[in-house]
Every structure is written in structure tokens, then in C-alpha cells.
Amino acid sequence: MSSGKKNVHLNVFVRITGHHAGGWKHPDAEPHRDLDIDKYVELAQLAERGLLDSLFTADNYSGTGRRLEPFTLLSALAAVTKHIGLIGTVSTTYNDPFHVARKFASLDFLSKGRAGWNIVTGHSPADGDNITKWDGYPETEKRYDIGDEFVEVTKQLWDSWDEEGIQIHDEHELRVDRDHIHEIDFQGNYYHIKGPLNIPRPPQGYPVLVQAGSSEKGKELAAKHGEVIFTAQQTLGAAQEFYTDVKSRLSKYGRSPDELVIMPGLGAIVGETEAEARELEEELFSLLNQEQALKQASRFFAVDLSEYSLDDPVPIDKIKPEDPRKQGGITSRREVVLDAVRREKTTIRQFINRSAGGHGHITFTGSYIQVADFIEKWLREGGADGFNLLPQVVPNNLETFINKVIPELQNRGIYRTAYEGTTLRDHLGLARPANRNRELWTASRQSSKSTYSDAAH
């Protein structure tokens, strides 16, 4: 591996149906195996063969989609993998900090330091219909205030165990030294938690903290707590602006730019040649329900896009303003999609293709050389530290990427040739966070001993 070169980080967003809206119809797809652990094992081991940093699974609490619960799934995958990071989505709006802290600490122990938490404040207002915690779906401002406090108290719970002298062994018993375990007595606006956690501090200190929002509040939450951002930009210009903006915010929280890894989503269609990739792209487009796709795309406009030719330019003068009463869920994605339309003056066909292939993320079709060129350009020109891969057809699209693009990135000296550490933090080049309460508690113990000594005399 060439020294002095920045390495690209890669995560794969695991979705058995594939990320293209028509991908589940492809002859090689197996959408019926979306609840089959053997299929997930196959994909996890494939991703690990490609030396990817991590895999990620999404979650929400509404709808009729079939989806395995993340902690259960990732714990199973921890047993059949050795290196790859395991990132699960958990909402701060509809969970409790104590339970989340305990579950992620458990996953980090089971995986020997490979756990990551994708922090989201909510998916959609429909989630609120199934959870009574807040009597509905809180507005964006409140969701982020809750999320900020949730993450803070969760960190404090992980820090409630000191790491020195926790367990004392002798011939007859194993016991815990309570001098090294501390109540946190957290009193916030939303949570009041005594602590301590009933499991020691995780192997990584904290599981890697991932954040997936690109709104103003989301960027601030990422700057304060996040260590990875799964973001969505569809042009290099927009990605560079986002990258510079978020990285510049870290200093106010006493953090450096290297403490945050930015990974836009990438739906790449890869071929041996560009012609081969274009053929697959056309095949996927033919599987798409174009009527439904046009209907979905038209929600951004004051006109019906089905009344236009697919090769007409997107009518950017017909974009309708967002109705503030209907805001909810991933509020930043709408502007990401429309920003790309304005910048690139795309046709309706291109707009539909991109929307179908990346649900708001960048899509790219080309030979493995062209895909590697694309990745290297974004890496070199300050658009990304890596990418969150969105395979269009599973497993074929991921397998082609690993067999073709990965070796090309290695040849360029911008991708590992072997795992060089054991934890997800090692893969991402992130430091293990210190226990923020250690100095305070050490001083407290010393003060207690001094008081006891004085009293004894």
C-alpha cells in the first residue's frame, strides 16, 4: 500500500431486494429471501472478502415491508464474520437510552469491537402511529433536541464503568469492584436516569456513532456526536459544499476534521466495459414500473411529469415549494434530489433513473475503471472520505464491485489489501474515546480515601 495516500472507506447498505426500484424483479435477484439468515450470511461474508469497513442495516417502525430487527440480525452475523463492522439503525425518538446503551455494548462485546450505531431521529410520521412514547411524531426541532440528549446520556451510561480493576478474581469467587462503577444521575429535559449501566464499558469505548441526516439540525448533531455520516449528495459540487460545511463545524466541539468520516451513498452499476454496464442499466429501467416512478417524481412539481416526453428536460421552473405542514421523516432528502436537477439540467429519463437507482443518492454507471475513477475523484477533490455502497441487484452487483472495482482501487494504492486492525474503529482510523468521567471519579476516590485517612487519625 502506498504511503501518503488517503484510503477510501467503504460500507455496504444491506438490502436483499436491492436498491434499484426494479432490482427485485431481475432474474438473478432473490427478494423472497429477505428473512433468510443464510442470505445475510452470504452477503456479510462476501463484503468481508472485499475487505469493506462495515455493513449497515436500516430500520423503521411502520409500513408493511418485511424487515429483521437489527440487533438480532447483527448478533447472528457477528458469529459468522471476523472483521467487518456491523452497523444498525436505532431511532432516538422511540427507544430508551438505557436499553440502547446496553444492547450496543452487548453487540460490541459479542463482535469483539465491531459494532456501530446509525443514529436517526425518526423515519416518518407513520412511526408515531405505532409508538405511544411521545403521543405521535414530534416535530423536527423537538426530535433533534431529544436525539441530542439521548446520545449524551447513552455515552454517559457507557462511561459509567471505569476500565481499571473492574473484576477481581480469587480462588473462590468472581466479583465486581463497585469503586469502579458509578451512578450518572442524569437529569435532562427528556430523560432522568440514575445508572449505572449493568454491563461494562464496550470494547471500543463507544460503538462507532453514525449519523444519517443532512438537514441543518442533522449536520450539527453529526458535528457534535457523529464519527461517520451516511449522507446523500448527487453531484460533486454539492458533496464538496457539504463536506466543507460539516467538517468546519467540528472545532466548536473540540474535535478535528479527521474524527468524522463522510460517506455519501453510491448506487454503482459496474461492468467490464461501459457498454456492458449500460446494458444492465437499461435492463433495470425496463423492469421499473414507469407509471409509478413518474407519479413518485411528480410529487416535487406543480405538473404531472407523465405528460412530458422522457427525453424532455426536467421542468425546474415548475418545482413547487415544500408544504411545511407535511414535513417529517428525512426532511433533507427532497432538497438533495432537487439540487442535482438544478445543477445538472437532467432529462426526465435521467431523473427517473437516478431516483430509481439510489433513492436520493448518487448513481453511476460505467466500467470498473470508470467507477474507480469516479471514487478516486470524489476522494481526491474533497467530496467524500468513502462511500456507502447501494448494490442495485443483490448479490450480483456487490459481487461485481468486489471482484472488479476493489482490485483496481488497490492497484491505485487507495484501498487496503488486508484488514490491519480488529475493530471497526481500527478500520475507519478512529481513536477509541477516553472515558470522560475517569478523571472526575479518580479524584473523587482519592478525596474519599483522604477523608477516611484523616478521620482514622
Buried (B, 14 or more C-beta within 10 A) or exposed (E): EEEEBEBBBBBBBBBBBBBBBBBBBBEEBBBEBBEEBEBBBBBBBBBBBBBBBBBBBBBBBBEEEEBBEBBEBBBBBBEBBEBBBBBBBBBBBBBBBBEBBBBBBBBBBBBBBBBBBBBBBBBBBBBBEEBEEBEEBBEBEBBBBBBBBBBBBBBBBBBBBBEEEBEEEEEEEEEEEEBBBBEBEBEBEBBEBEBBBEBBBBBBBBBBBBBBBBBEBBBBBBBBBBBBBBBBBBBBBBBBBBBEEBBEBBEEEEBEBEBBBBBBBBBBBBBEEBEBBBBBBEBBBEBBEBEEBBEBBBEBBEEEBBEBEBEEBBBEEBBEEEEEEEEBBBBBBBEBBBBBBEEBEBBBBBBBBBBBBBBBBBBBBBBBBBBBBBBBEBBEEBBBBBBBBBBBBBBBBBBBBBBBBBBBBBEBBBBBEEBEEBBBBBBBBBEEBEBEBBEEBEEEBEEEEEEEEEEEE
